[in-house]
Amino acid sequence: MGIFVFLPLVLPLTAWPVARLAELHLHPRTATRLLTAVAVVMSVCSTLCLALLMVVGTAQLPGNPLPDGWSDPEVRAAVPYDGIAGRAAIPALAAVAAVCGRTLWRHRRVTRRARRALSGLPGRRVVVLPDDTPYAYALPGGPGRIVVTAALLAGLRPAERRALFAHERAHLAARHHRHLLAVHLAARANPFLRPLRSAVLYTAERWADEAAAQATGDRRAVARAIGKAALLTPAAPAPTLPALAAAGPVPRRVAALLAPAPAVRRWPPVCTAVGAAAWGAAAGAAVSAMSSANSAVTLFLTLYAATPL
């Protein structure tokens, strides 16, 4: 394995310029899917890397339950600085498990509370709350429901209301909550992936904006609805899901809607800057996955050979 075992821990640094280029130049749908996939692959690989370091680095510690053969010099030679890396990997892996578990627990808790609060209210698809605080969000699960307050509807014109509902329906149809939860977990597992999380928060909103513009046929109405909703809404209801609270940088979204619709293409040409960045992100994720797989297989064979029968 050698020094390459550490590669998945630092490869997410290469995704920072990719996130910026993707959110600016790719179609929002393509950018969301690409960045989510890259973040998930790199976070899984970095977590596997920590697990490998912990196994090799702690095998020689007294009192560990691992087989004695795993502490042989041949096994430790597979990882450079095995003692330091193994001891550092223990709290790091524990922290990853704790923060990811807390994120999942919070996600389920907020979802259940929201569904329980809306269970007795009329409206299968759309729920209008008699609340003086203006806000709206899409609640996933089952058929999915759009929750909006009467205060927000009162501040929008009919065309802007249609744009608002089309935007929230797009969130539900594309299951954006899954993309957002995935990148949140990835950023918890490896802090170097936080720029990808911020980029996906923006591109998912842009994806819904473009879907709403296509459904209504009026990009300016969608832009006005987004701008008015941002001005009317003081803050998102808390606690809330990432999918509910994500609004992205509103001025950039409005400016994008006032410009021509982005070209719909699944993959940019490699000869362009954004195409090179997209292929670079895919290559980085592939290298990280192959490095992790190679380290895992090598370590398995080494430990298998060192394990007494």
VMD Tcl script that draws the C-alpha trace (Angstrom):
set ca {
  {0.00 0.00 0.00}
  {2.70 2.47 0.99}
  {2.04 6.18 1.05}
  {-0.88 5.75 -1.35}
  {-3.05 4.57 1.54}
  {-3.27 8.22 2.62}
  {-4.38 9.40 -0.82}
  {-8.18 9.22 -0.23}
  {-7.82 11.55 2.77}
  {-6.42 14.44 0.73}
  {-7.90 13.92 -2.74}
  {-11.08 15.87 -1.82}
  {-8.91 19.01 -1.92}
  {-8.83 18.66 -5.71}
  {-12.63 18.95 -5.86}
  {-12.72 22.59 -4.70}
  {-12.16 24.21 -8.11}
  {-14.39 21.56 -9.67}
  {-17.28 22.58 -7.42}
  {-16.92 26.22 -8.42}
  {-16.74 25.50 -12.14}
  {-19.61 23.03 -12.01}
  {-22.03 25.37 -10.27}
  {-21.21 28.19 -12.68}
  {-21.07 26.41 -16.02}
  {-22.87 23.06 -15.87}
  {-26.62 22.61 -16.08}
  {-27.90 22.51 -12.47}
  {-29.21 18.96 -12.87}
  {-25.87 17.69 -14.18}
  {-23.90 19.62 -11.56}
  {-26.02 18.31 -8.70}
  {-25.67 14.70 -9.77}
  {-21.96 14.97 -10.55}
  {-20.98 16.73 -7.33}
  {-23.14 14.44 -5.19}
  {-21.58 11.34 -6.73}
  {-18.05 12.69 -6.31}
  {-18.70 13.69 -2.69}
  {-20.18 10.30 -1.78}
  {-17.38 8.31 -3.43}
  {-14.63 10.39 -1.85}
  {-16.21 10.33 1.62}
  {-16.64 6.55 1.54}
  {-13.04 6.12 0.41}
  {-11.65 8.42 3.10}
  {-13.65 6.60 5.79}
  {-12.36 3.25 4.53}
  {-8.86 4.70 4.63}
  {-9.28 5.61 8.30}
  {-10.55 2.12 9.07}
  {-7.53 0.53 7.37}
  {-5.14 2.78 9.27}
  {-6.84 1.95 12.56}
  {-6.67 -1.81 11.99}
  {-2.98 -1.84 11.06}
  {-1.87 0.83 13.50}
  {-3.56 -0.59 16.59}
  {-2.79 -4.27 16.04}
  {0.44 -3.98 18.06}
  {-1.11 -2.17 21.02}
  {-1.28 -4.31 24.17}
  {-4.69 -5.56 25.14}
  {-6.25 -5.32 21.70}
  {-8.56 -8.18 20.68}
  {-6.95 -8.62 17.25}
  {-4.96 -11.76 16.34}
  {-1.28 -11.65 17.29}
  {-0.23 -12.22 13.71}
  {-1.67 -8.86 12.70}
  {1.06 -7.08 14.66}
  {3.90 -8.73 12.73}
  {6.44 -6.38 11.13}
  {5.36 -7.55 7.67}
  {1.84 -6.35 8.33}
  {2.93 -3.02 9.84}
  {5.27 -2.43 6.92}
  {2.25 -2.11 4.64}
  {1.41 1.28 6.19}
  {4.03 4.01 6.74}
  {4.08 5.48 10.26}
  {1.63 2.79 11.31}
  {1.74 3.57 15.01}
  {1.09 7.31 14.67}
  {-1.46 6.83 11.90}
  {-3.31 4.12 13.79}
  {-3.60 6.12 17.01}
  {-4.75 9.21 15.11}
  {-7.28 7.18 13.12}
  {-9.13 6.00 16.24}
  {-10.53 9.40 17.36}
  {-10.98 10.48 13.73}
  {-13.09 7.43 12.89}
  {-15.05 7.82 16.13}
  {-15.76 11.46 15.26}
  {-16.93 10.51 11.76}
  {-19.30 7.90 13.17}
  {-20.63 10.32 15.79}
  {-21.30 13.28 13.51}
  {-22.78 11.16 10.72}
  {-25.00 9.32 13.20}
  {-26.15 12.63 14.69}
  {-26.96 13.98 11.21}
  {-29.06 10.93 10.35}
  {-30.81 11.00 13.71}
  {-31.64 14.69 13.34}
  {-32.90 14.11 9.80}
  {-35.31 11.40 10.93}
  {-36.41 13.33 14.01}
  {-37.27 16.49 12.08}
  {-39.04 14.51 9.36}
  {-41.17 12.65 11.87}
  {-42.04 15.83 13.77}
  {-43.06 17.60 10.58}
  {-45.23 14.70 9.42}
  {-46.81 14.39 12.85}
  {-47.59 18.11 12.93}
  {-49.24 17.95 9.49}
  {-51.05 14.64 9.95}
  {-54.36 16.21 11.01}
  {-54.40 19.04 8.47}
  {-56.37 18.92 5.21}
  {-54.60 18.72 1.89}
  {-52.89 15.65 0.52}
  {-50.34 17.45 -1.66}
  {-50.43 21.08 -0.48}
  {-50.86 22.25 3.10}
  {-51.55 25.92 3.80}
  {-50.74 26.85 7.40}
  {-52.51 29.80 9.06}
  {-49.18 31.19 10.21}
  {-48.16 34.85 10.30}
  {-44.55 33.89 9.48}
  {-44.02 33.56 5.72}
  {-42.17 30.43 4.63}
  {-42.56 27.40 2.37}
  {-40.84 24.06 2.00}
  {-41.22 20.62 0.44}
  {-41.64 17.77 2.91}
  {-40.38 14.47 1.43}
  {-41.71 11.02 2.19}
  {-44.67 9.09 0.82}
  {-46.29 11.22 -1.86}
  {-44.55 14.30 -0.48}
  {-46.29 17.49 0.58}
  {-45.76 21.18 -0.06}
  {-46.10 23.28 3.07}
  {-46.70 27.01 2.71}
  {-48.06 29.63 5.05}
  {-50.92 31.99 4.33}
  {-48.63 34.94 5.06}
  {-46.32 34.00 2.19}
  {-49.18 33.40 -0.25}
  {-50.62 36.78 0.63}
  {-47.39 38.48 -0.47}
  {-47.27 36.81 -3.89}
  {-49.25 37.38 -7.06}
  {-51.08 34.46 -8.75}
  {-48.28 33.88 -11.30}
  {-45.70 33.98 -8.53}
  {-47.70 31.49 -6.48}
  {-47.74 29.10 -9.41}
  {-43.99 29.51 -9.71}
  {-43.55 28.82 -5.99}
  {-45.58 25.61 -6.14}
  {-43.77 24.49 -9.30}
  {-40.43 25.06 -7.54}
  {-41.42 22.97 -4.52}
  {-42.90 20.23 -6.71}
  {-39.59 20.06 -8.54}
  {-37.82 19.43 -5.22}
  {-40.14 16.52 -4.50}
  {-40.05 15.05 -8.02}
  {-36.24 15.08 -8.23}
  {-35.84 13.89 -4.60}
  {-33.42 16.68 -3.83}
  {-33.52 15.82 -0.14}
  {-31.51 12.69 -0.92}
  {-28.78 14.64 -2.70}
  {-28.62 17.15 0.13}
  {-28.52 14.52 2.85}
  {-25.78 12.64 0.96}
  {-23.53 15.69 0.63}
  {-24.16 16.67 4.26}
  {-23.01 13.22 5.38}
  {-20.03 13.40 3.03}
  {-18.98 16.77 4.46}
  {-19.29 15.35 7.97}
  {-17.09 12.38 7.04}
  {-14.41 14.56 5.42}
  {-14.37 18.33 6.07}
  {-12.48 18.88 2.81}
  {-15.77 18.13 1.02}
  {-17.61 21.13 2.46}
  {-17.23 23.19 -0.74}
  {-19.06 20.40 -2.60}
  {-21.87 20.55 -0.03}
  {-22.23 24.30 -0.51}
  {-22.20 23.86 -4.28}
  {-24.92 21.18 -4.20}
  {-27.09 23.35 -1.94}
  {-26.96 25.97 -4.69}
  {-27.28 23.69 -7.74}
  {-30.24 21.82 -6.26}
  {-32.09 25.10 -5.84}
  {-31.11 26.13 -9.35}
  {-32.37 22.78 -10.63}
  {-35.76 23.45 -9.03}
  {-35.73 27.02 -10.39}
  {-35.17 25.83 -13.95}
  {-37.84 23.14 -13.58}
  {-40.30 25.75 -12.32}
  {-39.42 28.08 -15.19}
  {-39.99 25.29 -17.68}
  {-43.29 24.28 -16.06}
  {-44.69 27.81 -15.93}
  {-43.08 29.12 -19.09}
  {-42.19 32.41 -17.37}
  {-38.65 32.79 -16.07}
  {-39.29 36.32 -14.79}
  {-42.24 35.17 -12.68}
  {-40.07 32.52 -11.06}
  {-37.35 35.12 -10.42}
  {-39.88 37.50 -8.83}
  {-41.31 34.70 -6.69}
  {-37.85 33.76 -5.41}
  {-36.92 37.37 -4.70}
  {-40.17 38.16 -2.91}
  {-40.08 34.94 -0.89}
  {-36.54 35.74 0.24}
  {-37.53 39.26 1.26}
  {-40.67 38.12 3.07}
  {-39.14 35.14 4.85}
  {-37.11 36.30 7.86}
  {-35.62 32.86 8.54}
  {-36.34 29.22 7.92}
  {-38.34 27.41 10.64}
  {-35.95 25.68 13.01}
  {-35.08 22.96 13.41}
  {-35.44 22.00 9.78}
  {-34.08 19.56 7.25}
  {-31.26 20.60 4.93}
  {-33.72 20.16 2.07}
  {-36.16 22.52 3.75}
  {-33.72 25.24 4.77}
  {-31.63 25.35 1.61}
  {-32.29 28.54 -0.31}
  {-28.89 29.19 -1.81}
  {-27.56 32.64 -2.73}
  {-30.80 34.28 -3.88}
  {-29.23 37.12 -5.93}
  {-27.29 34.62 -8.01}
  {-30.40 32.52 -8.55}
  {-32.43 35.53 -9.63}
  {-29.69 36.67 -12.00}
  {-29.51 33.19 -13.52}
  {-33.27 33.18 -14.12}
  {-33.13 36.58 -15.79}
  {-30.51 35.20 -18.18}
  {-31.24 32.69 -20.96}
  {-31.90 29.10 -19.92}
  {-28.73 26.99 -19.57}
  {-27.97 24.46 -22.26}
  {-29.14 20.97 -21.38}
  {-26.36 18.50 -21.93}
  {-25.46 15.51 -19.85}
  {-21.68 15.93 -20.08}
  {-19.62 18.93 -21.21}
  {-17.00 18.61 -23.97}
  {-13.58 17.71 -22.63}
  {-11.90 20.51 -24.62}
  {-13.58 23.20 -22.47}
  {-12.48 24.35 -19.01}
  {-15.60 23.04 -17.30}
  {-15.36 19.80 -19.27}
  {-11.80 19.30 -18.10}
  {-12.91 20.02 -14.54}
  {-15.76 17.53 -14.78}
  {-13.49 14.83 -16.18}
  {-10.94 15.73 -13.53}
  {-13.52 15.28 -10.78}
  {-14.51 11.90 -12.19}
  {-10.87 10.91 -12.47}
  {-10.16 12.03 -8.91}
  {-13.07 10.02 -7.58}
  {-11.94 7.00 -9.61}
  {-8.35 7.29 -8.34}
  {-9.61 7.60 -4.76}
  {-11.84 4.54 -5.18}
  {-9.09 2.49 -6.81}
  {-6.58 3.50 -4.14}
  {-8.99 2.52 -1.37}
  {-9.88 -0.75 -3.09}
  {-6.22 -1.59 -3.66}
  {-5.38 -0.84 -0.02}
  {-8.33 -2.86 1.25}
  {-7.52 -5.90 -0.89}
  {-3.80 -5.73 -0.08}
  {-4.50 -5.42 3.63}
  {-7.01 -8.27 3.53}
  {-4.54 -10.60 1.85}
  {-1.77 -9.56 4.24}
  {-3.93 -10.08 7.32}
  {-5.25 -13.35 5.95}
  {-1.72 -14.63 5.49}
  {-0.73 -13.44 8.97}
  {-3.76 -14.90 10.74}
  {-3.00 -18.18 12.49}
  {-5.14 -21.13 11.49}
}
mol new
graphics top color blue
foreach p $ca { graphics top sphere $p radius 0.5 }
foreach p [lrange $ca 0 end-1] q [lrange $ca 1 end] { graphics top cylinder $p $q radius 0.2 }
display resetview
